[in-house]
């Protein structure tokens, strides 16, 4: 069953623009090859980290939103865990808002003008 996911990952700050684009393309192709849909990628740029990670004070933030089967997330996370260019990652399942049934206006209430 397809679910919506968001994966945020942080790349090392010393990577060149070309290396960043290659990493983004690699993870995007991993998802699309496994059947993920609606892949949206946002490069959030280089930002200061809240705390030092692997002796890095900054990182390049990348956000991916996609729809995929739950079994597609584990290989992506495994590839990120083994990669030396990714210093941190987090995948979250996005819950779809429940649609509320619209109830018709009740017939018992009349506008105040009609009573006068």
Biopython code that builds the backbone (N, CA, C, O; Angstrom):
import numpy as np
from Bio.PDB.StructureBuilder import StructureBuilder

atoms = [
    (1, "UNK", "N", (0.830, -1.176, 0.000)),
    (1, "UNK", "CA", (0.000, 0.000, 0.000)),
    (1, "UNK", "C", (0.880, 1.247, 0.000)),
    (1, "UNK", "O", (1.826, 1.351, 0.780)),
    (2, "UNK", "N", (0.565, 2.168, -0.862)),
    (2, "UNK", "CA", (1.361, 3.385, -0.986)),
    (2, "UNK", "C", (1.071, 4.334, 0.177)),
    (2, "UNK", "O", (-0.085, 4.601, 0.505)),
    (3, "UNK", "N", (2.128, 4.832, 0.784)),
    (3, "UNK", "CA", (2.051, 5.807, 1.864)),
    (3, "UNK", "C", (2.881, 7.021, 1.468)),
    (3, "UNK", "O", (3.766, 6.925, 0.617)),
    (4, "UNK", "N", (2.599, 8.144, 2.076)),
    (4, "UNK", "CA", (3.399, 9.351, 1.852)),
    (4, "UNK", "C", (4.523, 9.385, 2.880)),
    (4, "UNK", "O", (4.300, 9.156, 4.069)),
    (5, "UNK", "N", (5.730, 9.673, 2.407)),
    (5, "UNK", "CA", (6.906, 9.744, 3.268)),
    (5, "UNK", "C", (7.657, 11.037, 3.016)),
    (5, "UNK", "O", (7.572, 11.631, 1.941)),
    (6, "UNK", "N", (8.396, 11.456, 4.036)),
    (6, "UNK", "CA", (9.311, 12.587, 3.904)),
    (6, "UNK", "C", (10.650, 12.139, 4.468)),
    (6, "UNK", "O", (10.735, 11.697, 5.614)),
    (7, "UNK", "N", (11.688, 12.255, 3.659)),
    (7, "UNK", "CA", (13.037, 11.931, 4.109)),
    (7, "UNK", "C", (13.861, 13.202, 4.059)),
    (7, "UNK", "O", (13.990, 13.833, 3.010)),
    (8, "UNK", "N", (14.413, 13.570, 5.197)),
    (8, "UNK", "CA", (15.310, 14.718, 5.281)),
    (8, "UNK", "C", (16.693, 14.157, 5.557)),
    (8, "UNK", "O", (16.878, 13.377, 6.491)),
    (9, "UNK", "N", (17.665, 14.555, 4.745)),
    (9, "UNK", "CA", (19.016, 14.094, 5.003)),
    (9, "UNK", "C", (19.988, 15.245, 4.879)),
    (9, "UNK", "O", (19.733, 16.226, 4.180)),
    (10, "UNK", "N", (21.119, 15.108, 5.577)),
    (10, "UNK", "CA", (22.135, 16.155, 5.634)),
    (10, "UNK", "C", (23.410, 15.607, 5.015)),
    (10, "UNK", "O", (23.928, 14.570, 5.430)),
    (11, "UNK", "N", (23.902, 16.325, 4.015)),
    (11, "UNK", "CA", (25.148, 15.949, 3.349)),
    (11, "UNK", "C", (26.312, 16.729, 3.958)),
    (11, "UNK", "O", (26.117, 17.796, 4.540)),
    (12, "UNK", "N", (27.510, 16.192, 3.819)),
    (12, "UNK", "CA", (28.710, 16.880, 4.308)),
    (12, "UNK", "C", (28.827, 18.249, 3.647)),
    (12, "UNK", "O", (28.510, 18.387, 2.466)),
    (13, "UNK", "N", (29.274, 19.256, 4.382)),
    (13, "UNK", "CA", (29.351, 20.608, 3.818)),
    (13, "UNK", "C", (30.494, 20.802, 2.826)),
    (13, "UNK", "O", (30.488, 21.772, 2.068)),
    (14, "UNK", "N", (31.470, 19.901, 2.816)),
    (14, "UNK", "CA", (32.618, 20.068, 1.925)),
    (14, "UNK", "C", (32.393, 19.478, 0.531)),
    (14, "UNK", "O", (33.321, 19.458, -0.278)),
    (15, "UNK", "N", (31.186, 19.000, 0.234)),
    (15, "UNK", "CA", (30.895, 18.452, -1.092)),
    (15, "UNK", "C", (30.704, 19.583, -2.099)),
    (15, "UNK", "O", (30.161, 20.638, -1.769)),
    (16, "UNK", "N", (31.155, 19.348, -3.329)),
    (16, "UNK", "CA", (30.949, 20.334, -4.390)),
    (16, "UNK", "C", (29.502, 20.267, -4.876)),
    (16, "UNK", "O", (28.780, 19.316, -4.575)),
    (17, "UNK", "N", (29.088, 21.282, -5.629)),
    (17, "UNK", "CA", (27.722, 21.303, -6.181)),
    (17, "UNK", "C", (27.464, 20.058, -7.028)),
    (17, "UNK", "O", (26.378, 19.481, -6.987)),
    (18, "UNK", "N", (28.479, 19.651, -7.796)),
    (18, "UNK", "CA", (28.346, 18.472, -8.652)),
    (18, "UNK", "C", (28.136, 17.206, -7.818)),
    (18, "UNK", "O", (27.305, 16.366, -8.165)),
    (19, "UNK", "N", (28.878, 17.067, -6.733)),
    (19, "UNK", "CA", (28.732, 15.902, -5.866)),
    (19, "UNK", "C", (27.369, 15.891, -5.178)),
    (19, "UNK", "O", (26.778, 14.829, -4.983)),
    (20, "UNK", "N", (26.871, 17.073, -4.810)),
    (20, "UNK", "CA", (25.545, 17.172, -4.189)),
    (20, "UNK", "C", (24.479, 16.732, -5.180)),
    (20, "UNK", "O", (23.581, 15.967, -4.828)),
    (21, "UNK", "N", (24.571, 17.212, -6.424)),
    (21, "UNK", "CA", (23.596, 16.834, -7.452)),
    (21, "UNK", "C", (23.644, 15.336, -7.742)),
    (21, "UNK", "O", (22.605, 14.715, -7.966)),
    (22, "UNK", "N", (24.849, 14.750, -7.740)),
    (22, "UNK", "CA", (24.982, 13.306, -7.956)),
    (22, "UNK", "C", (24.316, 12.516, -6.830)),
    (22, "UNK", "O", (23.649, 11.512, -7.080)),
    (23, "UNK", "N", (24.499, 12.971, -5.595)),
    (23, "UNK", "CA", (23.890, 12.279, -4.453)),
    (23, "UNK", "C", (22.373, 12.365, -4.526)),
    (23, "UNK", "O", (21.681, 11.375, -4.292)),
    (24, "UNK", "N", (21.855, 13.544, -4.849)),
    (24, "UNK", "CA", (20.404, 13.720, -4.969)),
    (24, "UNK", "C", (19.858, 12.805, -6.061)),
    (24, "UNK", "O", (18.847, 12.132, -5.862)),
    (25, "UNK", "N", (20.524, 12.781, -7.211)),
    (25, "UNK", "CA", (20.074, 11.946, -8.330)),
    (25, "UNK", "C", (20.133, 10.460, -7.968)),
    (25, "UNK", "O", (19.261, 9.690, -8.370)),
    (26, "UNK", "N", (21.147, 10.060, -7.220)),
    (26, "UNK", "CA", (21.295, 8.653, -6.831)),
    (26, "UNK", "C", (20.124, 8.205, -5.955)),
    (26, "UNK", "O", (19.539, 7.148, -6.192)),
    (27, "UNK", "N", (19.784, 9.003, -4.951)),
    (27, "UNK", "CA", (18.689, 8.612, -4.052)),
    (27, "UNK", "C", (17.331, 8.728, -4.735)),
    (27, "UNK", "O", (16.420, 7.950, -4.451)),
    (28, "UNK", "N", (17.198, 9.690, -5.626)),
    (28, "UNK", "CA", (15.944, 9.818, -6.379)),
    (28, "UNK", "C", (15.755, 8.612, -7.298)),
    (28, "UNK", "O", (14.650, 8.080, -7.399)),
    (29, "UNK", "N", (16.819, 8.178, -7.966)),
    (29, "UNK", "CA", (16.703, 7.026, -8.864)),
    (29, "UNK", "C", (16.440, 5.738, -8.082)),
    (29, "UNK", "O", (15.744, 4.848, -8.573)),
    (30, "UNK", "N", (16.990, 5.632, -6.870)),
    (30, "UNK", "CA", (16.707, 4.450, -6.039)),
    (30, "UNK", "C", (15.214, 4.341, -5.765)),
    (30, "UNK", "O", (14.643, 3.251, -5.816)),
    (31, "UNK", "N", (14.589, 5.470, -5.475)),
    (31, "UNK", "CA", (13.151, 5.463, -5.198)),
    (31, "UNK", "C", (12.337, 5.172, -6.449)),
    (31, "UNK", "O", (11.416, 4.356, -6.416)),
    (32, "UNK", "N", (12.671, 5.837, -7.554)),
    (32, "UNK", "CA", (11.874, 5.668, -8.770)),
    (32, "UNK", "C", (12.019, 4.259, -9.344)),
    (32, "UNK", "O", (11.061, 3.730, -9.909)),
    (33, "UNK", "N", (13.194, 3.640, -9.213)),
    (33, "UNK", "CA", (13.388, 2.269, -9.689)),
    (33, "UNK", "C", (12.541, 1.271, -8.900)),
    (33, "UNK", "O", (12.160, 0.223, -9.422)),
    (34, "UNK", "N", (12.253, 1.598, -7.653)),
    (34, "UNK", "CA", (11.460, 0.703, -6.806)),
    (34, "UNK", "C", (9.973, 1.024, -6.860)),
    (34, "UNK", "O", (9.179, 0.401, -6.155)),
    (35, "UNK", "N", (9.592, 1.986, -7.687)),
    (35, "UNK", "CA", (8.173, 2.254, -7.891)),
    (35, "UNK", "C", (7.589, 3.401, -7.096)),
    (35, "UNK", "O", (6.368, 3.505, -6.989)),
    (36, "UNK", "N", (8.418, 4.266, -6.535)),
    (36, "UNK", "CA", (7.901, 5.425, -5.802)),
    (36, "UNK", "C", (7.316, 6.437, -6.787)),
    (36, "UNK", "O", (7.766, 6.540, -7.928)),
    (37, "UNK", "N", (6.311, 7.179, -6.330)),
    (37, "UNK", "CA", (5.639, 8.166, -7.172)),
    (37, "UNK", "C", (5.720, 9.542, -6.529)),
    (37, "UNK", "O", (6.011, 9.676, -5.341)),
    (38, "UNK", "N", (5.454, 10.564, -7.343)),
    (38, "UNK", "CA", (5.363, 11.953, -6.868)),
    (38, "UNK", "C", (6.579, 12.351, -6.038)),
    (38, "UNK", "O", (6.439, 12.875, -4.933)),
    (39, "UNK", "N", (7.759, 12.101, -6.570)),
    (39, "UNK", "CA", (8.988, 12.418, -5.844)),
    (39, "UNK", "C", (9.266, 13.911, -5.995)),
    (39, "UNK", "O", (9.460, 14.410, -7.104)),
    (40, "UNK", "N", (9.282, 14.611, -4.873)),
    (40, "UNK", "CA", (9.593, 16.040, -4.854)),
    (40, "UNK", "C", (10.861, 16.229, -4.033)),
    (40, "UNK", "O", (10.976, 15.712, -2.921)),
    (41, "UNK", "N", (11.810, 16.973, -4.590)),
    (41, "UNK", "CA", (13.081, 17.179, -3.903)),
    (41, "UNK", "C", (13.314, 18.671, -3.733)),
    (41, "UNK", "O", (13.145, 19.453, -4.668)),
    (42, "UNK", "N", (13.706, 19.051, -2.524)),
    (42, "UNK", "CA", (14.029, 20.445, -2.234)),
    (42, "UNK", "C", (15.420, 20.493, -1.618)),
    (42, "UNK", "O", (15.684, 19.861, -0.596)),
    (43, "UNK", "N", (16.297, 21.247, -2.250)),
    (43, "UNK", "CA", (17.633, 21.466, -1.712)),
    (43, "UNK", "C", (17.542, 22.682, -0.797)),
    (43, "UNK", "O", (17.396, 23.808, -1.274)),
    (44, "UNK", "N", (17.625, 22.467, 0.496)),
    (44, "UNK", "CA", (17.478, 23.544, 1.485)),
    (44, "UNK", "C", (18.770, 24.328, 1.683)),
    (44, "UNK", "O", (18.782, 25.336, 2.389)),
    (45, "UNK", "N", (19.847, 23.876, 1.071)),
    (45, "UNK", "CA", (21.106, 24.609, 1.134)),
    (45, "UNK", "C", (21.931, 24.291, 2.372)),
    (45, "UNK", "O", (21.573, 23.445, 3.192)),
    (46, "UNK", "N", (23.054, 25.003, 2.474)),
    (46, "UNK", "CA", (23.980, 24.785, 3.581)),
    (46, "UNK", "C", (23.493, 25.579, 4.790)),
    (46, "UNK", "O", (23.218, 26.776, 4.698)),
    (47, "UNK", "N", (23.395, 24.891, 5.918)),
    (47, "UNK", "CA", (22.925, 25.513, 7.156)),
    (47, "UNK", "C", (23.800, 25.056, 8.321)),
    (47, "UNK", "O", (24.437, 24.003, 8.279)),
    (48, "UNK", "N", (23.804, 25.873, 9.338)),
    (48, "UNK", "CA", (24.531, 25.528, 10.558)),
    (48, "UNK", "C", (23.751, 24.451, 11.316)),
    (48, "UNK", "O", (22.528, 24.523, 11.441)),
    (49, "UNK", "N", (24.478, 23.455, 11.815)),
    (49, "UNK", "CA", (23.861, 22.374, 12.579)),
    (49, "UNK", "C", (23.620, 22.822, 14.021)),
    (49, "UNK", "O", (24.354, 23.661, 14.543)),
    (50, "UNK", "N", (22.613, 22.273, 14.650)),
    (50, "UNK", "CA", (22.319, 22.598, 16.045)),
    (50, "UNK", "C", (23.436, 22.097, 16.966)),
    (50, "UNK", "O", (23.700, 22.694, 18.010)),
    (51, "UNK", "N", (24.081, 21.015, 16.580)),
    (51, "UNK", "CA", (25.205, 20.478, 17.336)),
    (51, "UNK", "C", (26.147, 19.804, 16.345)),
    (51, "UNK", "O", (25.748, 19.464, 15.231)),
    (52, "UNK", "N", (27.377, 19.617, 16.749)),
    (52, "UNK", "CA", (28.395, 19.046, 15.875)),
    (52, "UNK", "C", (28.100, 17.572, 15.590)),
    (52, "UNK", "O", (27.815, 16.794, 16.500)),
    (53, "UNK", "N", (28.175, 17.207, 14.304)),
    (53, "UNK", "CA", (27.977, 15.820, 13.882)),
    (53, "UNK", "C", (29.201, 15.408, 13.075)),
    (53, "UNK", "O", (29.508, 16.016, 12.049)),
    (54, "UNK", "N", (29.894, 14.386, 13.533)),
    (54, "UNK", "CA", (31.095, 13.884, 12.845)),
    (54, "UNK", "C", (32.082, 15.007, 12.535)),
    (54, "UNK", "O", (32.645, 15.067, 11.442)),
    (55, "UNK", "N", (32.283, 15.889, 13.501)),
    (55, "UNK", "CA", (33.213, 17.024, 13.406)),
    (55, "UNK", "C", (32.791, 18.051, 12.364)),
    (55, "UNK", "O", (33.633, 18.806, 11.878)),
    (56, "UNK", "N", (31.511, 18.097, 12.010)),
    (56, "UNK", "CA", (30.991, 19.094, 11.071)),
    (56, "UNK", "C", (30.080, 20.052, 11.822)),
    (56, "UNK", "O", (29.239, 19.632, 12.617)),
    (57, "UNK", "N", (30.256, 21.353, 11.561)),
    (57, "UNK", "CA", (29.415, 22.393, 12.166)),
    (57, "UNK", "C", (28.265, 22.778, 11.241)),
    (57, "UNK", "O", (27.267, 23.343, 11.689)),
    (58, "UNK", "N", (28.405, 22.471, 9.940)),
    (58, "UNK", "CA", (27.391, 22.805, 8.939)),
    (58, "UNK", "C", (27.043, 21.558, 8.135)),
    (58, "UNK", "O", (27.745, 20.548, 8.185)),
    (59, "UNK", "N", (25.940, 21.653, 7.392)),
    (59, "UNK", "CA", (25.541, 20.557, 6.528)),
    (59, "UNK", "C", (24.632, 21.060, 5.426)),
    (59, "UNK", "O", (24.046, 22.135, 5.546)),
    (60, "UNK", "N", (24.509, 20.299, 4.359)),
    (60, "UNK", "CA", (23.638, 20.635, 3.234)),
    (60, "UNK", "C", (22.364, 19.817, 3.404)),
    (60, "UNK", "O", (22.383, 18.588, 3.327)),
    (61, "UNK", "N", (21.259, 20.517, 3.636)),
    (61, "UNK", "CA", (19.975, 19.867, 3.920)),
    (61, "UNK", "C", (19.218, 19.575, 2.628)),
    (61, "UNK", "O", (19.062, 20.456, 1.782)),
    (62, "UNK", "N", (18.751, 18.344, 2.477)),
    (62, "UNK", "CA", (17.949, 17.919, 1.330)),
    (62, "UNK", "C", (16.666, 17.290, 1.866)),
    (62, "UNK", "O", (16.702, 16.463, 2.778)),
    (63, "UNK", "N", (15.532, 17.692, 1.289)),
    (63, "UNK", "CA", (14.235, 17.144, 1.693)),
    (63, "UNK", "C", (13.608, 16.444, 0.500)),
    (63, "UNK", "O", (13.534, 17.008, -0.592)),
    (64, "UNK", "N", (13.151, 15.196, 0.715)),
    (64, "UNK", "CA", (12.457, 14.438, -0.327)),
    (64, "UNK", "C", (11.077, 14.048, 0.180)),
    (64, "UNK", "O", (10.956, 13.457, 1.253)),
    (65, "UNK", "N", (10.046, 14.370, -0.573)),
    (65, "UNK", "CA", (8.680, 13.921, -0.293)),
    (65, "UNK", "C", (8.300, 12.962, -1.411)),
    (65, "UNK", "O", (8.549, 13.246, -2.582)),
    (66, "UNK", "N", (7.701, 11.835, -1.061)),
    (66, "UNK", "CA", (7.364, 10.831, -2.071)),
    (66, "UNK", "C", (6.290, 9.898, -1.542)),
    (66, "UNK", "O", (6.013, 9.847, -0.343)),
    (67, "UNK", "N", (5.697, 9.166, -2.463)),
    (67, "UNK", "CA", (4.732, 8.125, -2.126)),
    (67, "UNK", "C", (5.351, 6.792, -2.523)),
    (67, "UNK", "O", (5.769, 6.602, -3.665)),
    (68, "UNK", "N", (5.401, 5.878, -1.567)),
    (68, "UNK", "CA", (6.028, 4.582, -1.833)),
    (68, "UNK", "C", (5.462, 3.539, -0.884)),
    (68, "UNK", "O", (4.784, 3.853, 0.095)),
    (69, "UNK", "N", (5.761, 2.298, -1.206)),
    (69, "UNK", "CA", (5.429, 1.189, -0.323)),
    (69, "UNK", "C", (6.433, 1.211, 0.832)),
    (69, "UNK", "O", (7.572, 1.643, 0.654)),
    (70, "UNK", "N", (6.024, 0.756, 1.993)),
    (70, "UNK", "CA", (6.897, 0.777, 3.163)),
    (70, "UNK", "C", (8.188, -0.001, 2.974)),
    (70, "UNK", "O", (9.201, 0.315, 3.598)),
    (71, "UNK", "N", (8.161, -1.009, 2.125)),
    (71, "UNK", "CA", (9.361, -1.818, 1.899)),
    (71, "UNK", "C", (10.423, -1.078, 1.090)),
    (71, "UNK", "O", (11.559, -1.547, 1.010)),
    (72, "UNK", "N", (10.089, 0.059, 0.490)),
    (72, "UNK", "CA", (11.058, 0.815, -0.301)),
    (72, "UNK", "C", (11.905, 1.745, 0.556)),
    (72, "UNK", "O", (12.944, 2.229, 0.107)),
    (73, "UNK", "N", (11.473, 1.996, 1.774)),
    (73, "UNK", "CA", (12.177, 2.942, 2.635)),
    (73, "UNK", "C", (13.458, 2.330, 3.198)),
    (73, "UNK", "O", (14.482, 3.010, 3.269)),
    (74, "UNK", "N", (13.419, 1.077, 3.593)),
    (74, "UNK", "CA", (14.577, 0.425, 4.212)),
    (74, "UNK", "C", (15.815, 0.411, 3.312)),
    (74, "UNK", "O", (16.901, 0.721, 3.803)),
    (75, "UNK", "N", (15.715, 0.065, 2.012)),
    (75, "UNK", "CA", (16.919, 0.099, 1.167)),
    (75, "UNK", "C", (17.492, 1.514, 1.008)),
    (75, "UNK", "O", (18.707, 1.694, 0.927)),
    (76, "UNK", "N", (16.604, 2.512, 0.964)),
    (76, "UNK", "CA", (17.067, 3.899, 0.867)),
    (76, "UNK", "C", (17.842, 4.281, 2.125)),
    (76, "UNK", "O", (18.925, 4.860, 2.038)),
    (77, "UNK", "N", (17.292, 3.961, 3.285)),
    (77, "UNK", "CA", (17.967, 4.290, 4.539)),
    (77, "UNK", "C", (19.274, 3.513, 4.692)),
    (77, "UNK", "O", (20.245, 4.033, 5.242)),
    (78, "UNK", "N", (19.301, 2.286, 4.212)),
    (78, "UNK", "CA", (20.534, 1.495, 4.286)),
    (78, "UNK", "C", (21.623, 2.135, 3.432)),
    (78, "UNK", "O", (22.776, 2.215, 3.855)),
    (79, "UNK", "N", (21.265, 2.593, 2.234)),
    (79, "UNK", "CA", (22.236, 3.249, 1.358)),
    (79, "UNK", "C", (22.753, 4.541, 1.996)),
    (79, "UNK", "O", (23.938, 4.857, 1.893)),
    (80, "UNK", "N", (21.864, 5.280, 2.652)),
    (80, "UNK", "CA", (22.293, 6.519, 3.314)),
    (80, "UNK", "C", (23.195, 6.218, 4.509)),
    (80, "UNK", "O", (24.169, 6.931, 4.749)),
    (81, "UNK", "N", (22.873, 5.175, 5.250)),
    (81, "UNK", "CA", (23.668, 4.802, 6.421)),
    (81, "UNK", "C", (25.087, 4.405, 6.009)),
    (81, "UNK", "O", (26.047, 4.708, 6.718)),
    (82, "UNK", "N", (25.222, 3.729, 4.865)),
    (82, "UNK", "CA", (26.533, 3.270, 4.407)),
    (82, "UNK", "C", (27.313, 4.342, 3.656)),
    (82, "UNK", "O", (28.517, 4.194, 3.442)),
    (83, "UNK", "N", (26.648, 5.410, 3.257)),
    (83, "UNK", "CA", (27.291, 6.465, 2.489)),
    (83, "UNK", "C", (28.120, 7.369, 3.400)),
    (83, "UNK", "O", (27.698, 7.706, 4.506)),
    (84, "UNK", "N", (29.295, 7.754, 2.926)),
    (84, "UNK", "CA", (30.139, 8.665, 3.692)),
    (84, "UNK", "C", (29.733, 10.119, 3.497)),
    (84, "UNK", "O", (30.146, 10.984, 4.270)),
    (85, "UNK", "N", (28.933, 10.399, 2.478)),
    (85, "UNK", "CA", (28.540, 11.789, 2.232)),
    (85, "UNK", "C", (27.325, 12.214, 3.048)),
    (85, "UNK", "O", (27.095, 13.410, 3.227)),
    (86, "UNK", "N", (26.547, 11.262, 3.546)),
    (86, "UNK", "CA", (25.371, 11.571, 4.371)),
    (86, "UNK", "C", (25.788, 11.498, 5.835)),
    (86, "UNK", "O", (26.264, 10.465, 6.305)),
    (87, "UNK", "N", (25.601, 12.621, 6.562)),
    (87, "UNK", "CA", (25.989, 12.619, 7.970)),
    (87, "UNK", "C", (24.797, 12.383, 8.899)),
    (87, "UNK", "O", (24.986, 12.026, 10.061)),
    (88, "UNK", "N", (23.566, 12.578, 8.400)),
    (88, "UNK", "CA", (22.372, 12.295, 9.200)),
    (88, "UNK", "C", (21.167, 12.196, 8.272)),
    (88, "UNK", "O", (21.117, 12.880, 7.250)),
    (89, "UNK", "N", (20.197, 11.354, 8.616)),
    (89, "UNK", "CA", (18.969, 11.233, 7.824)),
    (89, "UNK", "C", (17.817, 10.891, 8.748)),
    (89, "UNK", "O", (18.019, 10.362, 9.842)),
    (90, "UNK", "N", (16.608, 11.195, 8.301)),
    (90, "UNK", "CA", (15.403, 10.873, 9.057)),
    (90, "UNK", "C", (14.256, 10.714, 8.071)),
    (90, "UNK", "O", (14.030, 11.582, 7.228)),
    (91, "UNK", "N", (13.534, 9.609, 8.177)),
    (91, "UNK", "CA", (12.363, 9.360, 7.333)),
    (91, "UNK", "C", (11.130, 9.324, 8.216)),
    (91, "UNK", "O", (11.102, 8.649, 9.246)),
    (92, "UNK", "N", (10.109, 10.064, 7.794)),
    (92, "UNK", "CA", (8.849, 10.111, 8.543)),
    (92, "UNK", "C", (7.700, 9.746, 7.627)),
    (92, "UNK", "O", (7.680, 10.120, 6.455)),
    (93, "UNK", "N", (6.740, 9.008, 8.176)),
    (93, "UNK", "CA", (5.520, 8.710, 7.435)),
    (93, "UNK", "C", (4.581, 9.893, 7.635)),
    (93, "UNK", "O", (4.334, 10.318, 8.763)),
    (94, "UNK", "N", (4.061, 10.421, 6.529)),
    (94, "UNK", "CA", (3.159, 11.565, 6.579)),
    (94, "UNK", "C", (1.733, 11.044, 6.584)),
    (94, "UNK", "O", (1.326, 10.326, 5.670)),
    (95, "UNK", "N", (0.985, 11.398, 7.596)),
    (95, "UNK", "CA", (-0.412, 10.974, 7.666)),
    (95, "UNK", "C", (-1.248, 11.895, 6.803)),
    (95, "UNK", "O", (-1.107, 13.117, 6.854)),
    (96, "UNK", "N", (-2.106, 11.306, 6.024)),
    (96, "UNK", "CA", (-3.021, 12.075, 5.184)),
    (96, "UNK", "C", (-4.167, 12.570, 6.056)),
    (96, "UNK", "O", (-4.687, 11.811, 6.873)),
    (97, "UNK", "N", (-4.571, 13.831, 5.897)),
    (97, "UNK", "CA", (-5.695, 14.324, 6.698)),
    (97, "UNK", "C", (-6.968, 13.570, 6.352)),
    (97, "UNK", "O", (-7.242, 13.287, 5.185)),
    (98, "UNK", "N", (-7.739, 13.249, 7.382)),
    (98, "UNK", "CA", (-8.989, 12.536, 7.161)),
    (98, "UNK", "C", (-10.021, 13.509, 6.620)),
    (98, "UNK", "O", (-10.124, 14.649, 7.073)),
    (99, "UNK", "N", (-10.778, 13.040, 5.650)),
    (99, "UNK", "CA", (-11.825, 13.875, 5.071)),
    (99, "UNK", "C", (-13.051, 13.795, 5.968)),
    (99, "UNK", "O", (-13.530, 12.713, 6.304)),
    (100, "UNK", "N", (-13.542, 14.964, 6.345)),
    (100, "UNK", "CA", (-14.739, 15.013, 7.178)),
    (100, "UNK", "C", (-15.957, 15.060, 6.278)),
    (100, "UNK", "O", (-15.972, 15.756, 5.262)),
    (101, "UNK", "N", (-16.976, 14.313, 6.663)),
    (101, "UNK", "CA", (-18.229, 14.349, 5.913)),
    (101, "UNK", "C", (-18.924, 15.663, 6.221)),
    (101, "UNK", "O", (-19.128, 16.018, 7.382)),
    (102, "UNK", "N", (-19.281, 16.372, 5.175)),
    (102, "UNK", "CA", (-19.980, 17.633, 5.375)),
    (102, "UNK", "C", (-21.447, 17.338, 5.596)),
    (102, "UNK", "O", (-22.090, 16.675, 4.782)),
    (103, "UNK", "N", (-21.970, 17.834, 6.699)),
    (103, "UNK", "CA", (-23.378, 17.638, 7.009)),
    (103, "UNK", "C", (-24.165, 18.813, 6.447)),
    (103, "UNK", "O", (-23.718, 19.957, 6.540)),
    (104, "UNK", "N", (-25.313, 18.552, 5.876)),
    (104, "UNK", "CA", (-26.123, 19.662, 5.374)),
    (104, "UNK", "C", (-26.599, 20.520, 6.537)),
    (104, "UNK", "O", (-26.743, 20.040, 7.661)),
    (105, "UNK", "N", (-26.843, 21.803, 6.249)),
    (105, "UNK", "CA", (-27.323, 22.719, 7.283)),
    (105, "UNK", "C", (-28.637, 22.197, 7.832)),
    (105, "UNK", "O", (-29.496, 21.739, 7.079)),
    (106, "UNK", "N", (-28.789, 22.267, 9.141)),
    (106, "UNK", "CA", (-30.012, 21.722, 9.743)),
    (106, "UNK", "C", (-31.215, 22.554, 9.330)),
    (106, "UNK", "O", (-31.130, 23.776, 9.216)),
    (107, "UNK", "N", (-32.307, 21.896, 9.113)),
    (107, "UNK", "CA", (-33.522, 22.540, 8.626)),
    (107, "UNK", "C", (-34.274, 23.248, 9.747)),
    (107, "UNK", "O", (-35.118, 24.097, 9.457)),
    (108, "UNK", "N", (-34.008, 22.937, 11.009)),
    (108, "UNK", "CA", (-34.768, 23.469, 12.124)),
    (108, "UNK", "C", (-34.434, 24.909, 12.473)),
    (108, "UNK", "O", (-35.243, 25.588, 13.104)),
    (109, "UNK", "N", (-33.263, 25.390, 12.078)),
    (109, "UNK", "CA", (-32.902, 26.755, 12.442)),
    (109, "UNK", "C", (-33.276, 27.703, 11.329)),
    (109, "UNK", "O", (-32.978, 27.456, 10.161)),
    (110, "UNK", "N", (-33.924, 28.776, 11.692)),
    (110, "UNK", "CA", (-34.341, 29.811, 10.749)),
    (110, "UNK", "C", (-33.519, 31.061, 11.026)),
    (110, "UNK", "O", (-33.143, 31.304, 12.172)),
    (111, "UNK", "N", (-33.235, 31.855, 10.010)),
    (111, "UNK", "CA", (-32.544, 33.117, 10.243)),
    (111, "UNK", "C", (-33.399, 34.033, 11.117)),
    (111, "UNK", "O", (-34.626, 33.937, 11.107)),
    (112, "UNK", "N", (-32.755, 34.915, 11.866)),
    (112, "UNK", "CA", (-33.452, 35.816, 12.788)),
    (112, "UNK", "C", (-34.390, 36.758, 12.051)),
    (112, "UNK", "O", (-35.410, 37.167, 12.606)),
    (113, "UNK", "N", (-34.065, 37.110, 10.809)),
    (113, "UNK", "CA", (-34.898, 38.036, 10.037)),
    (113, "UNK", "C", (-36.263, 37.431, 9.734)),
    (113, "UNK", "O", (-37.249, 38.164, 9.658)),
    (114, "UNK", "N", (-36.347, 36.138, 9.561)),
    (114, "UNK", "CA", (-37.610, 35.491, 9.214)),
    (114, "UNK", "C", (-38.583, 35.512, 10.388)),
    (114, "UNK", "O", (-39.798, 35.473, 10.190)),
    (115, "UNK", "N", (-38.051, 35.572, 11.617)),
    (115, "UNK", "CA", (-38.923, 35.573, 12.780)),
    (115, "UNK", "C", (-39.579, 36.930, 13.000)),
    (115, "UNK", "O", (-40.669, 36.988, 13.568)),
    (116, "UNK", "N", (-38.972, 37.988, 12.583)),
    (116, "UNK", "CA", (-39.498, 39.338, 12.854)),
    (116, "UNK", "C", (-40.629, 39.732, 11.950)),
    (116, "UNK", "O", (-41.160, 40.836, 12.071)),
]
sb = StructureBuilder()
sb.init_structure("model")
sb.init_model(0)
sb.init_chain("A")
sb.init_seg("    ")
for serial, (resi, resn, name, xyz) in enumerate(atoms, 1):
    if name == "N":
        sb.init_residue(resn, " ", resi, " ")
    sb.init_atom(name, np.array(xyz, "f"), 0.0, 1.0, " ", f" {name:<3s}", serial, name[0])
structure = sb.get_structure()
